Amino acid sequence: MIQQRNFDTVSLHWDEEPRRVMLARDISVSIQAQLALPQQWNALDFGCGTGLVTMQLAPLLQSITGIDSSSGMLDRLKDKIKNSGYSNVVTELCDVEKGTLPTGTYHLITSAMTLHHIENVVPLLTTLKTLLHPGGWVALADLASEDGSFHEDPTGIFHHGFAAEELTTMLEESGFTSISITAAANISKGERNFPVLLATAQSC
Ligand SMILES: C[S@@+](CC[C@H](N)C(=O)[O-])C[C@H]1O[C@@H](n2cnc3c(N)ncnc32)[C@H](O)[C@@H]1O
């Protein structure tokens, strides 16, 4: 059985890896390119971690709620919120797989590099869909299929990325429409290059 990864232990140093900061910027730019992001939207960032994507999107939206199952990761985001003075960013400690859900309803749910940590993706996406306004969107960024060499530590890794067709099928099975898969970024690690896909889809 694959164990869950403990992100509390890595939270203090998470942002020190420049490729994570660059990736969050690239993903945020790709989300903006795919969805117009009206300023009046309320968003949820699922598996927000230290808020690398959350804080990029915050100035573009009415509000954004970062949810994560790691209190350590959320503590880093809380520090950023305090230091930035942004009043439209909030955090909630939620483990969506265990059924602890945020309280709001959203126009947009984003997620960056979290889906590969989720064992059963379709039930998760089906749950996220219940948090969207009718016609709301998801924007989910994750590794394209890879050979398992991306993570040195296999703890909590349930998927070695996702093929575009796999993402499409999972979104269809979860009841989403208007599905689009685009290339969002590339992660350079040593000699290797790992593409990251962005899946956008709409709730009916
Ligand atoms: C690889 S990190 C990505 C963090 C951030 N999105 C980023 O791009 O830097 C994955 C995050 O997903 C969170 N996570 C994993 N499973 C979760 C779940 N079931 N519910 C909420 N958060 C979860 C982890 O705690 C971790 O912070």
The ligand as a Gaussian input file, in Angstrom:
#p B3LYP/6-31G(d) Opt

LIG

0 1
 C        3.320000      18.700000      -4.639000
 S        2.477000      19.713000      -3.490000
 C        1.976000      21.075000      -4.543000
 C        1.733000      22.336000      -3.745000
 C        1.411000      23.569000      -4.570000
 N        0.188000      23.411000      -5.326000
 C        2.555000      23.936000      -5.482000
 O        2.362000      23.940000      -6.718000
 O        3.649000      24.252000      -4.973000
 C        0.938000      18.841000      -3.241000
 C        0.077000      19.442000      -2.135000
 O       -1.189000      18.748000      -2.125000
 C       -1.597000      18.582000      -0.774000
 N       -2.545000      17.474000      -0.718000
 C       -2.303000      16.177000      -1.026000
 N       -3.411000      15.434000      -0.834000
 C       -4.376000      16.298000      -0.403000
 C       -5.756000      16.140000      -0.037000
 N       -6.332000      14.941000      -0.047000
 N       -6.473000      17.225000       0.356000
 C       -5.861000      18.448000       0.408000
 N       -4.567000      18.652000       0.067000
 C       -3.831000      17.596000      -0.333000
 C       -0.294000      18.339000      -0.030000
 O       -0.391000      18.567000       1.349000
 C        0.669000      19.306000      -0.731000
 O        0.724000      20.560000      -0.105000

